[in-house]
Amino acid sequence: MLGIHRNSQIGLFLVFLLFFFCSNYAQEKQQEHMGLIPYIKTLEERFDVKFSYLNEDLEDISIAVPENLVTLDDILGYVESQFQIESKKLSDRYFTLTKLRSVTLCGRVLDNFAENTIPGATIEILGANIAQTTDINGSFVLNDVPRNASLKIRYLGYLTKYVNVESLLQQGGCPKILMAQHYEQLDEVIVYKFLTTGLIKETDASITMNTAEFGILPGLIEPDILQTVQALPGIKSIDETVSDINVRGGTNDQNLILWNGIKMYQSGHFFGLISAFNPYLTDKISVIKNGTPANFGDGVSSVIQMETSNHIADGFEGGAGFNFISGDVFGQFRLNDKLGFQFSARRSTTDFLNTPTYNKFFDRAFQDSEVTDEDNVAVDDEITRDEDFYFYDFSGKLFYDINDAHKFRLSAISLNNNLRYVENNMTDNETTISLLKQTNLSVGGQLQSQWTDQFSSRLNVYYSKYNLDGQSVFNQIRQLDQKNSVDERAVKLNTEYEVSDQLQWTNGFQYIETGIINRAFVNQPNFDINTKGVIRIHAPYSEIEYTSFENKFIGKFGARFNFIENLDTFNTFLVEPRLNLNFRLANYLRAEVLGEFKSQTTNQVIDLEQNFLGIEKRRWILSDDDTLPVTQSKQGSVGINFERNNFYVGLEGFYKNVDGISTSTQGFQNQDQFSGEIGSYDVKGIEFLINKRGDRYSTWLSYAYNKNDYTFDSIVPHSFPNNLDIRHTITFAGTYTYKNLKLSVGVNYRTGKPYTEPVEGDEALDTSFFPAQINYEAPNSSRLPEYFRADASAIYSFALTRGIKANAGISLLNMTNRKNSLNRYYRVNDENQIETVESVSLGITPNVSFRVRF
């Protein structure tokens, strides 16, 4: 019992000692770390002094004062050095404590895993021109730092970190700043880079362009989006414009053009010679010619999708520039950690500054039409012209990161063309005035959500409004007015579920409501027609994507289900299967099989060339199942791709059938231009590209063969060449980079387009009708001469200052000044004579640009 009692006493004694030491340790810790305000009060009692200060300046600061500091001056000096708080002696007893507005800041940057130092990390003060990199120990010291500023700390392989200066000061001394390492699982990517930097062919056969990495192409000194896509095999513009892009023999209205998920009904400025979209904020452009994913409807020939940057900028980034046509400015910046904004604006100088480029473009749009009579003699009337033309566009995008899983984006774009054109025929004493206003205003919102690691969604809503108002007045007597208005709203929900590493399932639903108004008014003879229509499309879709081990096989299988209702005439249901297969045949050699069914309910009517002096001739209309059915396409293609050691060869063969077209939407200029007959066209073609790249150069040769034929049961003969039947197209080009200088030169050749001539002799004109009519040969039985054009461009990059980069460029289009015939048609003049009207290409056209970026 005694032993037990003694053991109990020893135990109690040990508990007492443990309690005593813990109490002392806690007391010491409490003495070492305490709030600065309570500590100041102890100083007032200890030294019989008084301090004046603002509570909010000191209340969040804790302090640990070393025991070796005894005097008041030493203690206040320590407080000032640790927390950047200035002490000022007013008298022997009274002091003030004030936060310094500009401070000296120090710290050490470490990784948050092993706390290893990070030398070379960039330390930047947001809103101030102060930046530094950490030394070999990960340390930094910054002077004259605003106390209310924030630090941005970044280093390759780590997540960028933002820290308030005040929070670092409250820790005292030179605190540690821990950086989180950035981990990203990268899948094996199989892509083909060709032509120039920034152009890539993906495994799904789509072509993507990254404008930030874009190099140079012949004739281009700026990455004009819709000009650049024409460098790809199978894509061209028969009339040298960006607003009339022909993909595998299709018309421009058969291209679905999207900007941030919004369908655009206007794509060009200066009557199609200039792209309407600022390339410097466009982060990625995708071009799909076949095998279109099921989430895209419309556009039976292609999809051209443009996406601006989708991430909040770290700081301010922007630029500005000008060329011989226009000037522009753009920028993007961070408002706070969750908000960001980007903008762009451009305006032409054409209404107050004449340049060689503008004059050549104007001649191409208005004056380069040569008129000859039936004896092939030029019609040389004395004509004077006066024009007032300008265009502008602007866009904006608001970024809001709700949290890490949900992000909201709001986009808006406005495009405008304005023209007043007066033509005086001094010979006949006739005056024609043409007025044109063309606008496209679009607004769209996107909500991107990552619900789990496997499931994500994107909700897209937009509203798009297009207007074309034209007026032509002849001798102040005869007046023609045209109005074309498109009003579209749409909502689209797209979901993606990752079933496994190899299998992904995409589902979604899209609703589109499109209303179109067309009005035409003529006062002599009196004629007034106003048509309105609305079409609604309900389209669920689903698609499975499978990727085998080591990417030996990649396949997409999907379908889109379109329920189309025209509120006035018809309802229809269409099923559109989609197929996209890619598989490895051997090392460096892969094959692709693509197929799709597609449809569209909007098309463009092409007016006669003589209307509005040829300035704008396209009006959007809706399918009505009477004058124009729903246009439907079927397409299949097979291709192979080989790439090794920067040497690429691609070969693709395709067949496409498009049904439900009208002679009014195809631009007929012969005996069938007014008939409105319904038919189809078939295209069989081959596209070939060979490209060799080096560190400094890239050279390529592309060839495309198309056999494109119409079929109209009510026209004799039933089958004849398409208006866009260009049998052979060849491009040979190259680029070379030497230090900061980029050079590019290329030539383009293609066979002539078909046209229809009048019959020979006196039978060409039938005067028994009023007005007299032309008797034509078989449709498209003649061809224009071959087309040949050589272009060149050069860009030199340099630094203006440490933070401002610049480049200057010069280009020459058609540098041989070859006179290429783009179109030829016939008309009857007032003397009942047949005149030949021939449109010719741009002559030699220089352009110069200068840009800065910061």
C-alpha positions in Angstrom: 0.0 0.0 0.0 2.9 2.3 0.8 4.4 1.7 -2.6 1.1 2.5 -4.2 0.7 5.7 -2.2 4.2 6.8 -3.0 3.6 6.1 -6.7 0.5 8.2 -6.6 2.4 11.1 -5.1 5.1 10.8 -7.8 2.4 10.8 -10.4 0.7 13.9 -9.0 4.1 15.6 -8.8 4.8 14.8 -12.5 1.3 16.1 -13.5 2.0 19.3 -11.5 5.3 19.8 -13.2 3.8 19.2 -16.7 1.0 21.7 -15.9 3.5 24.2 -14.6 5.7 24.0 -17.7 2.8 24.1 -20.1 1.4 27.2 -18.3 4.8 28.9 -18.5 5.2 27.9 -22.1 1.7 29.3 -23.0 2.5 32.4 -21.0 5.8 32.9 -22.9 4.0 32.3 -26.2 1.4 34.8 -25.2 4.1 37.3 -24.4 6.0 36.6 -27.6 3.0 37.1 -29.9 0.3 39.7 -29.1 -1.7 42.3 -31.0 0.2 45.5 -31.8 -2.5 47.7 -30.1 -2.3 45.9 -26.8 1.4 46.0 -27.0 1.4 49.8 -27.5 -0.7 50.1 -24.4 1.9 48.2 -22.4 4.5 50.6 -23.7 2.5 53.6 -22.6 2.4 52.2 -19.0 6.0 51.1 -19.1 7.6 54.3 -20.4 4.8 56.8 -19.3 4.1 58.0 -22.8 1.1 58.4 -25.0 0.6 57.2 -28.6 -1.8 58.7 -31.2 -2.9 56.4 -34.0 -5.8 55.1 -36.1 -7.2 51.8 -34.8 -7.7 50.5 -38.4 -4.0 51.0 -39.1 -2.9 48.7 -36.3 -5.7 46.3 -35.4 -4.8 43.4 -37.7 -1.1 43.3 -36.7 0.5 41.0 -34.2 4.0 41.5 -32.9 6.7 39.5 -31.2 9.4 41.9 -29.7 12.9 40.4 -29.1 13.9 40.5 -25.4 17.2 42.3 -26.2 15.3 45.5 -27.1 15.0 47.6 -24.0 14.8 51.3 -24.9 11.7 52.9 -26.4 13.6 54.1 -29.5 14.9 50.6 -30.2 11.4 49.2 -29.9 9.8 51.8 -32.2 12.6 51.3 -34.7 11.8 47.6 -34.7 8.1 48.3 -35.2 8.8 50.7 -38.1 11.2 48.3 -39.9 8.9 45.2 -39.5 5.5 46.8 -40.3 6.4 49.9 -42.3 4.7 52.1 -39.6 6.3 55.5 -39.0 6.7 56.8 -35.4 7.0 60.5 -34.8 7.9 62.2 -31.6 5.8 65.3 -30.9 7.2 65.9 -27.4 8.9 64.1 -24.6 5.7 62.3 -23.8 3.6 62.2 -27.0 4.1 60.1 -30.1 2.2 59.4 -33.3 2.1 56.1 -35.3 1.2 56.3 -39.0 1.1 53.7 -41.8 3.6 54.6 -44.6 1.8 54.9 -47.9 4.8 53.8 -49.9 6.8 51.0 -48.3 9.8 48.8 -48.7 8.7 45.2 -49.2 10.7 42.0 -49.0 9.9 38.3 -49.0 11.0 34.9 -50.0 9.3 32.8 -52.7 9.1 29.0 -52.0 7.2 26.1 -53.3 4.4 24.9 -51.0 5.4 21.2 -51.2 9.0 21.0 -50.0 9.5 24.7 -49.4 12.4 24.9 -51.8 13.4 28.3 -52.9 12.3 29.5 -56.4 14.9 31.7 -58.0 14.0 33.7 -61.1 10.3 34.1 -60.2 8.8 37.3 -61.5 7.4 39.7 -58.8 5.2 42.4 -60.3 3.3 45.3 -58.6 -0.1 45.5 -60.3 -0.9 49.1 -61.4 2.7 50.3 -61.0 5.8 50.1 -63.2 7.6 48.0 -60.5 8.9 44.5 -61.2 11.7 42.2 -60.1 12.9 38.6 -60.2 13.9 36.7 -57.1 17.5 36.0 -56.4 19.2 32.6 -56.0 17.7 32.3 -52.5 14.2 33.2 -53.8 14.3 36.5 -52.1 13.3 40.0 -53.3 13.2 43.6 -52.0 11.0 46.2 -53.6 11.1 49.9 -52.8 8.4 52.6 -53.0 5.6 50.1 -53.2 2.1 51.5 -52.7 0.7 50.0 -49.5 -2.7 49.3 -51.1 -1.3 47.5 -54.1 -1.2 43.8 -55.0 1.6 41.5 -56.0 1.5 39.2 -59.0 4.0 36.3 -58.6 4.6 33.9 -61.5 7.0 31.2 -62.5 6.9 28.5 -65.1 5.4 25.3 -63.6 3.6 27.1 -60.8 0.2 28.6 -60.5 0.3 32.4 -60.7 -0.3 33.9 -57.2 -1.8 37.3 -56.2 -1.0 38.7 -52.8 -2.0 42.0 -51.1 0.9 44.1 -50.0 -0.9 44.8 -46.7 -1.3 41.2 -45.8 2.5 40.7 -46.2 3.3 43.7 -44.1 1.0 42.4 -41.3 3.2 39.2 -41.1 6.2 41.4 -40.4 9.8 41.0 -41.6 10.4 39.2 -44.9 7.6 36.6 -45.0 7.6 33.4 -46.9 5.3 33.2 -50.0 4.4 29.7 -51.0 3.6 28.9 -54.6 1.5 25.9 -55.7 2.9 23.7 -58.4 0.9 23.5 -61.6 0.0 19.9 -62.6 -1.6 19.1 -65.9 -2.2 15.8 -67.4 -1.5 16.0 -71.1 -3.0 13.6 -73.6 -1.0 12.6 -76.7 -2.0 15.0 -79.4 -1.7 14.1 -83.1 -1.7 17.2 -85.3 -0.2 18.3 -88.5 1.4 21.7 -88.7 1.7 23.2 -92.1 2.1 26.2 -94.3 3.0 28.8 -91.6 3.2 28.9 -87.8 -0.2 28.8 -86.1 -1.9 26.6 -88.8 -2.7 23.1 -87.7 -4.8 20.2 -89.0 -6.4 18.3 -86.2 -7.2 14.6 -86.0 -10.9 15.3 -86.7 -9.7 16.9 -90.1 -10.6 20.4 -89.0 -8.1 23.2 -89.5 -7.3 25.5 -86.6 -5.5 28.8 -86.7 -3.9 30.5 -83.6 -3.6 34.2 -84.4 -1.1 34.8 -81.6 1.3 32.3 -83.3 0.4 33.2 -86.9 3.4 33.7 -89.2 3.0 35.2 -92.6 1.3 34.3 -95.9 1.7 35.8 -99.4 0.0 39.1 -99.7 -1.0 39.3 -96.0 0.7 41.7 -93.6 -2.0 41.1 -90.9 -3.7 37.8 -90.0 -7.0 38.6 -91.8 -9.1 35.6 -90.8 -11.2 35.1 -93.9 -8.3 35.8 -96.2 -6.1 33.3 -94.4 -8.6 30.4 -94.7 -8.4 30.7 -98.5 -4.8 29.5 -98.3 -6.2 26.0 -97.5 -6.9 23.5 -100.2 -10.6 23.4 -101.3 -11.3 27.0 -100.1 -11.2 29.9 -102.4 -13.1 33.0 -103.5 -14.0 33.2 -107.2 -14.4 37.0 -107.0 -11.4 37.8 -104.7 -13.5 38.7 -101.7 -13.8 37.5 -98.1 -17.6 37.8 -98.1 -17.9 35.3 -100.9 -15.9 32.2 -99.8 -16.5 29.1 -101.8 -15.8 25.8 -100.0 -15.8 22.7 -102.2 -17.9 24.4 -104.8 -20.5 25.9 -102.5 -21.8 29.5 -102.3 -20.9 31.8 -99.4 -24.3 31.6 -97.8 -23.7 27.8 -97.3 -20.9 28.6 -94.8 -21.9 28.8 -91.1 -19.8 31.7 -89.7 -19.8 31.9 -85.9 -18.2 34.5 -83.7 -18.1 33.4 -80.0 -21.0 31.0 -80.8 -23.1 33.7 -82.5 -24.2 33.2 -86.1 -23.0 36.2 -88.3 -25.0 37.4 -91.3 -22.3 39.9 -92.3 -18.7 38.9 -92.6 -16.9 41.6 -94.6 -16.2 45.3 -95.1 -15.6 47.3 -98.2 -18.0 45.1 -100.1 -16.3 41.9 -99.1 -12.7 42.9 -99.7 -11.8 43.1 -96.0 -12.7 40.7 -93.1 -15.0 42.3 -90.5 -13.4 40.5 -87.5 -10.5 41.8 -85.6 -7.8 39.1 -85.6 -5.8 40.4 -82.7 -8.4 39.4 -80.1 -9.4 36.2 -82.0 -7.7 33.4 -80.1 -8.7 30.5 -82.3 -10.3 29.9 -85.7 -11.6 26.5 -86.7 -12.6 25.5 -90.2 -14.6 22.3 -90.8 -15.2 21.1 -94.3 -16.7 17.7 -93.5 -17.3 15.4 -90.6 -18.9 18.3 -88.7 -19.7 17.6 -85.0 -23.4 17.0 -84.2 -23.6 20.2 -82.1 -23.4 22.3 -85.3 -26.4 22.8 -87.6 -26.7 24.9 -90.7 -24.0 25.6 -93.2 -24.1 22.8 -95.7 -20.7 23.6 -97.1 -18.6 24.5 -94.0 -18.3 25.8 -90.5 -16.0 28.7 -89.8 -15.8 29.2 -86.0 -14.0 32.2 -84.4 -13.4 32.3 -80.6 -11.8 35.3 -78.8 -9.6 34.8 -75.8 -11.5 33.1 -73.0 -9.3 33.8 -70.0 -9.0 36.8 -67.8 -5.7 38.6 -68.6 -3.0 38.7 -66.0 -2.5 42.4 -66.5 -3.2 44.9 -69.3 -2.5 43.7 -72.8 -3.3 45.6 -75.9 -2.2 47.1 -79.2 -3.0 49.4 -82.0 -2.2 49.8 -85.7 -3.0 51.2 -89.0 -2.8 50.4 -92.7 -3.7 52.2 -95.9 -7.4 51.4 -95.3 -8.1 51.6 -91.6 -6.8 52.0 -88.1 -7.7 49.9 -85.0 -7.1 49.5 -81.3 -7.6 46.6 -79.0 -7.0 45.6 -75.4 -7.8 43.3 -72.5 -7.3 43.8 -68.8 -8.2 42.4 -65.3 -10.6 44.3 -63.2 -10.1 42.0 -60.2 -9.5 38.3 -59.6 -13.0 37.5 -60.9 -13.6 40.1 -63.5 -12.0 41.0 -66.8 -12.7 42.8 -70.0 -11.5 43.0 -73.6 -12.4 45.3 -76.5 -11.5 46.2 -80.0 -12.5 49.0 -82.4 -11.6 49.8 -86.0 -12.6 52.5 -88.4 -11.7 53.1 -92.0 -9.9 56.2 -93.2 -11.6 56.0 -96.6 -13.9 59.0 -96.2 -11.1 61.5 -95.5 -7.8 59.9 -96.8 -7.2 58.5 -100.3 -4.4 56.0 -100.5 -3.2 53.7 -103.3 -4.8 50.7 -101.6 -8.1 52.4 -101.3 -8.1 53.6 -104.9 -7.4 50.0 -106.1 -10.1 48.5 -103.9 -12.6 51.2 -105.0 -11.8 50.4 -108.6 -12.3 46.7 -108.0 -15.7 47.3 -106.3 -17.0 50.0 -108.8 -15.0 51.0 -111.8 -13.2 47.9 -113.1 -16.2 46.7 -115.1 -15.5 47.1 -118.8 -18.5 47.5 -121.1 -18.3 46.7 -124.8 -20.9 46.7 -127.5 -21.9 43.8 -129.8 -19.0 44.6 -132.1 -16.6 44.3 -129.1 -16.0 48.0 -129.1 -15.5 49.7 -125.7 -18.4 51.9 -124.6 -16.6 55.1 -123.6 -19.1 57.4 -122.0 -17.7 60.4 -120.1 -18.5 59.5 -116.5 -17.7 61.3 -113.3 -18.0 59.7 -109.9 -18.2 61.0 -106.3 -18.3 58.7 -103.3 -18.4 59.0 -99.5 -17.7 55.6 -98.0 -16.6 54.4 -94.6 -16.9 51.4 -92.3 -16.3 50.7 -88.6 -16.7 47.8 -86.2 -16.2 47.3 -82.5 -16.5 44.4 -80.1 -16.3 43.7 -76.4 -16.3 40.7 -74.0 -16.9 40.7 -70.3 -15.3 37.8 -68.2 -16.8 36.8 -64.9 -15.4 33.8 -63.1 -18.1 33.0 -60.6 -15.8 30.4 -59.0 -13.4 27.8 -60.2 -16.2 25.6 -61.6 -18.5 28.2 -63.2 -17.6 31.0 -65.6 -19.8 33.5 -67.4 -18.9 35.3 -70.6 -20.8 38.2 -72.3 -19.9 39.1 -75.9 -21.0 41.9 -78.3 -20.0 42.9 -81.8 -21.2 45.6 -84.1 -20.3 45.9 -87.8 -21.2 48.9 -90.0 -20.8 49.8 -93.7 -22.0 53.2 -95.1 -21.9 54.4 -98.7 -23.1 57.4 -100.7 -22.2 57.0 -104.4 -23.0 59.4 -107.2 -22.3 58.6 -110.8 -22.8 61.2 -113.6 -22.9 60.2 -117.2 -22.0 63.4 -118.9 -22.5 61.9 -122.4 -26.2 61.0 -121.8 -26.7 63.6 -119.0 -27.8 61.0 -116.5 -27.2 60.9 -112.8 -27.5 57.9 -110.5 -27.3 58.1 -106.7 -26.8 54.9 -104.7 -27.1 54.8 -100.9 -26.2 51.8 -98.7 -26.2 51.1 -95.0 -25.3 47.6 -93.8 -25.2 46.7 -90.1 -24.9 43.6 -88.0 -25.3 43.9 -84.2 -25.0 40.7 -82.1 -25.0 40.0 -78.4 -24.3 36.6 -76.7 -23.7 35.1 -73.3 -22.1 31.8 -72.3 -22.1 30.0 -69.0 -19.4 27.3 -68.7 -19.8 24.9 -65.8 -17.6 22.0 -64.6 -19.9 20.1 -62.4 -17.6 17.1 -61.6 -14.3 15.9 -63.0 -16.3 13.9 -65.6 -19.3 16.2 -66.4 -19.3 19.7 -67.8 -21.8 21.9 -69.6 -22.0 25.0 -71.7 -25.1 27.2 -72.0 -25.0 29.6 -75.0 -27.6 32.3 -75.7 -27.4 34.9 -78.4 -29.4 37.6 -80.3 -28.3 38.7 -83.8 -29.7 41.6 -85.9 -28.7 42.2 -89.5 -30.0 45.1 -91.7 -29.3 46.1 -95.3 -30.9 49.3 -96.5 -30.3 50.4 -100.1 -31.6 53.1 -102.3 -30.9 53.9 -106.0 -32.2 57.1 -107.6 -32.0 57.7 -111.3 -32.2 61.3 -112.6 -34.1 62.2 -109.4 -37.1 60.5 -111.0 -37.0 56.7 -110.8 -36.3 55.3 -107.4 -35.6 51.8 -106.1 -35.5 50.9 -102.4 -34.5 47.6 -100.9 -34.5 46.5 -97.3 -33.3 43.2 -95.9 -33.6 42.5 -92.2 -32.7 39.3 -90.3 -33.7 38.9 -86.6 -32.4 35.8 -84.9 -32.3 34.5 -81.4 -31.0 31.1 -80.2 -30.2 29.1 -77.1 -28.0 26.1 -77.0 -27.2 23.7 -74.1 -24.2 21.4 -74.6 -23.1 18.8 -72.1 -20.0 16.5 -72.1 -19.7 13.4 -69.9 -16.4 11.5 -69.7 -17.5 7.9 -69.3 -13.8 6.8 -69.2 -10.4 7.8 -70.5 -11.4 6.3 -73.9 -15.0 7.3 -74.1 -16.7 10.7 -74.1 -20.5 11.3 -74.6 -21.8 14.7 -75.8 -25.4 15.6 -75.7 -27.3 18.9 -76.2 -30.3 20.8 -77.5 -30.4 23.9 -79.7 -33.4 26.2 -80.4 -33.2 28.8 -83.2 -35.8 31.4 -84.2 -35.1 33.3 -87.4 -37.3 36.1 -88.8 -36.5 37.7 -92.2 -38.1 40.8 -93.8 -37.6 41.6 -97.5 -39.0 44.8 -99.0 -38.7 46.2 -102.5 -40.2 49.4 -103.7 -40.1 51.0 -107.2 -41.9 54.2 -108.0 -41.9 53.9 -111.8 -43.7 51.7 -112.6 -45.2 51.5 -109.1 -44.2 48.3 -107.4 -44.1 47.5 -103.7 -43.7 44.1 -102.1 -43.0 43.3 -98.4 -42.5 39.7 -97.4 -42.0 38.4 -93.8 -41.3 34.9 -92.5 -40.3 33.1 -89.4 -38.7 29.7 -89.0 -38.1 27.8 -85.7 -35.7 24.9 -85.3 -35.7 22.5 -82.4 -32.6 20.3 -82.6 -31.5 17.7 -80.0 -28.3 16.0 -80.8 -26.0 13.3 -79.4 -22.4 12.1 -80.2 -20.0 9.5 -78.9 -16.2 9.9 -79.2 -14.0 6.9 -78.7 -10.2 6.9 -78.5 -8.3 3.6 -78.5 -5.0 2.8 -76.7 -2.1 4.9 -78.0 -4.6 6.7 -80.3 -4.5 4.0 -82.9 -8.2 4.7 -83.6 -10.2 7.9 -82.9 -13.8 7.9 -83.9 -16.9 10.2 -83.5 -20.4 8.9 -84.2 -23.3 11.3 -83.8 -26.6 12.5 -85.1 -28.6 15.7 -85.1 -32.4 15.7 -85.1 -34.0 18.9 -86.7 -37.6 19.7 -86.3 -38.2 22.7 -88.6 -41.4 24.7 -88.5 -42.2 27.6 -90.8 -45.1 29.4 -89.2 -46.7 30.1 -92.5 -46.1 27.1 -94.8 -44.6 23.9 -93.6 -43.2 21.6 -90.9 -40.5 19.0 -91.5 -38.3 16.6 -89.5 -34.7 15.8 -90.6 -32.2 13.3 -89.2 -28.6 14.3 -89.8 -26.0 11.5 -89.1 -22.3 12.5 -88.6 -19.2 10.4 -88.9 -15.6 11.2 -88.2 -13.0 8.4 -88.1 -9.2 8.6 -87.9 -6.9 5.6 -87.6 -3.2 4.7 -87.9 -2.1 2.8 -91.0 1.6 2.8 -90.2 4.2 4.9 -88.5 3.7 8.5 -89.5 0.8 7.6 -91.7 -2.9 8.0 -90.8 -6.2 7.8 -92.6 -9.5 9.5 -92.1 -13.0 8.8 -93.2 -15.6 11.6 -92.9 -19.3 11.8 -93.6 -22.2 14.1 -92.8 -25.8 15.0 -93.6 -26.6 18.7 -93.1 -29.4 21.2 -93.8 -30.0 25.0 -93.7 -33.1 27.2 -93.9 -31.5 30.5 -94.8 -30.0 31.4 -98.2 -29.0 34.5 -100.1 -30.7 35.8 -103.2 -28.2 37.4 -105.6 -29.6 40.4 -107.4 -28.8 41.5 -111.0 -25.3 43.0 -111.4 -26.6 46.3 -112.7 -28.6 47.0 -109.5 -27.0 49.6 -107.2 -24.1 49.9 -109.7 -22.9 46.5 -108.4 -22.2 47.5 -104.8 -24.3 45.0 -102.8 -26.5 42.4 -104.4 -27.2 39.8 -101.7 -30.4 39.5 -99.6 -31.2 36.8 -97.0 -34.4 34.8 -97.5 -36.1 31.9 -95.6 -37.0 28.5 -97.0 -40.8 28.2 -97.5 -41.1 24.8 -99.2 -42.5 26.6 -102.3 -40.1 28.9 -104.0 -37.2 27.6 -102.0 -37.2 24.3 -100.0 -34.9 23.5 -97.1 -31.4 23.1 -98.6 -29.9 19.7 -97.7 -26.4 18.2 -98.3 -24.8 14.8 -98.2 -21.0 14.5 -98.2 -18.4 11.8 -97.8 -14.6 11.9 -98.0 -11.5 9.7 -97.5 -8.0 11.0 -96.9 -4.5 10.1 -95.8 -1.9 12.2 -94.0 1.8 11.6 -93.8 4.2 13.7 -91.7 7.8 13.1 -90.7 10.7 15.4 -90.1 8.7 18.5 -90.9 7.6 17.0 -94.2 3.8 16.7 -94.7 1.8 15.2 -97.5 -2.0 15.1 -97.5 -4.4 13.7 -100.0 -8.2 13.7 -99.8 -11.0 12.7 -102.2 -14.6 13.8 -101.6 -18.1 13.7 -103.0 -20.8 16.2 -102.1 -24.4 16.6 -103.1 -26.5 19.7 -102.3 -30.2 19.6 -103.0 -32.8 22.3 -102.7 -31.0 25.2 -104.4 -32.5 27.8 -106.6 -31.3 29.7 -109.7 -32.0 32.9 -107.7 -29.5 31.9 -105.0 -26.7 30.8 -107.4 -26.2 34.1 -109.3 -27.4 33.0 -112.7 -26.9 35.7 -115.4 -28.4 34.1 -118.5 -31.8 32.9 -119.7 -32.5 31.3 -116.3 -31.8 34.2 -114.0 -35.4 35.0 -113.4 -36.9 31.5 -113.5 -36.3 30.5 -109.8 -36.0 26.9 -110.8 -35.2 24.4 -108.0 -32.4 21.9 -108.5 -29.2 20.5 -107.0 -25.5 20.3 -107.6 -22.9 17.5 -107.3 -19.2 18.0 -106.6 -16.5 15.4 -107.0 -13.0 16.5 -106.1 -9.5 15.8 -104.9 -7.3 18.0 -102.7 -3.6 17.6 -102.4 -1.0 19.4 -100.3 2.7 18.9 -99.9 4.7 21.0 -97.4 8.3 21.1 -96.3 9.2 23.2 -93.3 12.5 24.1 -91.7 13.6 26.3 -88.8 13.5 29.4 -91.0 11.4 28.4 -94.0 8.3 26.8 -95.2 7.3 26.0 -98.8 4.2 24.2 -100.1 2.4 23.2 -103.2 -1.4 22.6 -103.2 -3.7 21.3 -105.9 -7.4 20.9 -106.0 -9.6 19.3 -108.7 -13.4 19.9 -108.7 -16.0 18.7 -111.1 -19.1 20.6 -110.1 -22.3 20.2 -112.1 -25.9 21.5 -111.7 -29.0 19.4 -112.2 -32.3 21.2 -113.0 -35.1 19.0 -114.3 -36.9 22.0 -115.9 -33.9 23.4 -117.7 -32.5 22.1 -121.0 -30.1 20.5 -120.8 -30.8 19.2 -117.4 -27.2 19.0 -116.3 -24.5 21.6 -117.0 -21.4 23.1 -115.2 -21.9 25.0 -111.9 -21.3 28.7 -111.8 -18.5 27.9 -109.4 -17.0 25.0 -111.4 -13.3 25.6 -111.2 -11.7 22.4 -112.4 -8.1 23.0 -111.5 -6.5 25.2 -108.8 -2.8 25.3 -108.0 -1.0 27.3 -105.3 2.8 27.4 -104.9 4.2 29.5 -102.1 6.9 29.9 -99.5 7.9 31.8 -96.4 11.3 32.7 -95.0 12.3 34.1 -91.6 15.6 35.8 -90.9 15.9 37.1 -87.4 13.1 39.6 -87.1 12.2 39.7 -90.8 9.5 37.5 -92.3 9.1 37.2 -96.1 6.5 35.4 -98.2 5.8 35.0 -101.9 3.3 32.9 -103.7 1.4 32.3 -107.0 -2.2 31.2 -107.5 -3.5 29.6 -110.7 -6.9 28.4 -111.6 -8.9 27.6 -114.7 -11.6 30.0 -115.7 -15.2 29.9 -114.4 -18.1 29.1 -116.7 -20.4 31.7 -118.2 -23.1 31.8 -120.9 -22.7 33.6 -124.2 -25.4 34.8 -126.6 -25.9 32.8 -129.7 -23.9 34.0 -132.7 -25.3 36.4 -135.3 -28.5 38.3 -135.6 -30.5 35.7 -133.6 -28.8 36.7 -130.4 -31.4 39.4 -129.7 -35.2 38.8 -129.7 -36.9 42.2 -130.2 -40.4 40.7 -130.2 -40.4 41.2 -126.4 -40.3 44.4 -124.5 -37.8 44.9 -123.3 -35.8 43.0 -125.8 -34.4 39.6 -124.7 -31.1 37.9 -125.3 -31.0 34.4 -126.8 -28.3 32.4 -125.1 -26.2 29.4 -125.9 -26.5 26.4 -123.6 -26.0 27.4 -119.9 -22.4 27.8 -118.8 -21.1 26.4 -122.1 -18.2 28.9 -122.2 -15.3 29.6 -119.9 -13.3 32.7 -118.9 -9.6 32.7 -119.4 -7.3 31.2 -116.8 -6.7 33.2 -113.6 -3.1 33.9 -112.4 -2.0 36.1 -109.5 1.4 36.5 -107.7 1.5 38.1 -104.2 4.2 39.0 -101.8 4.6 40.4 -98.3 7.2 41.3 -95.7 7.0 42.0 -91.9 9.7 43.3 -89.7 9.4 43.1 -85.9 11.3 45.3 -83.4 11.1 46.7 -79.9 10.2 50.3 -79.4 10.8 50.1 -75.6 11.2 47.4 -73.1 7.5 46.8 -72.9 6.3 47.9 -76.3 6.8 45.7 -79.4 6.2 46.8 -82.9 6.1 45.6 -86.5 5.9 47.1 -89.9 4.7 45.4 -93.0 4.4 45.8 -96.7 2.5 43.7 -99.2 1.8 43.6 -102.9 -1.2 41.9 -104.4 -1.1 40.9 -108.1 2.4 42.2 -108.4 2.6 41.3 -112.1 -0.5 43.6 -112.6 -2.2 40.8 -114.6 -5.7 41.6 -115.8 -7.8 38.7 -114.7 -11.3 38.3 -115.8 -13.6 37.4 -112.8 -17.0 37.5 -114.5 -18.7 38.2 -117.8 -22.3 38.8 -118.5 -24.5 40.5 -121.1 -27.3 43.1 -121.1 -29.4 45.1 -123.6 -29.0 48.9 -123.7 -31.5 51.5 -124.6 -30.7 51.2 -128.3 -31.5 47.5 -128.3 -27.9 46.5 -128.5 -26.2 43.8 -126.6 -23.4 45.0 -124.3 -20.8 42.8 -122.6 -20.0 43.7 -119.0 -16.7 42.2 -117.7 -15.5 42.4 -114.2 -11.8 42.3 -113.7 -9.6 41.6 -110.7 -7.6 43.9 -108.5 -4.6 45.5 -110.3 -1.2 45.7 -108.6 -2.2 46.8 -105.1 0.3 47.9 -102.4 -0.5 48.1 -98.7 1.5 49.2 -95.7 0.9 48.6 -92.0 2.4 49.6 -88.7 1.4 48.0 -85.4 2.4 48.3 -81.7 1.7 45.8 -78.9 2.2 46.1 -75.2 
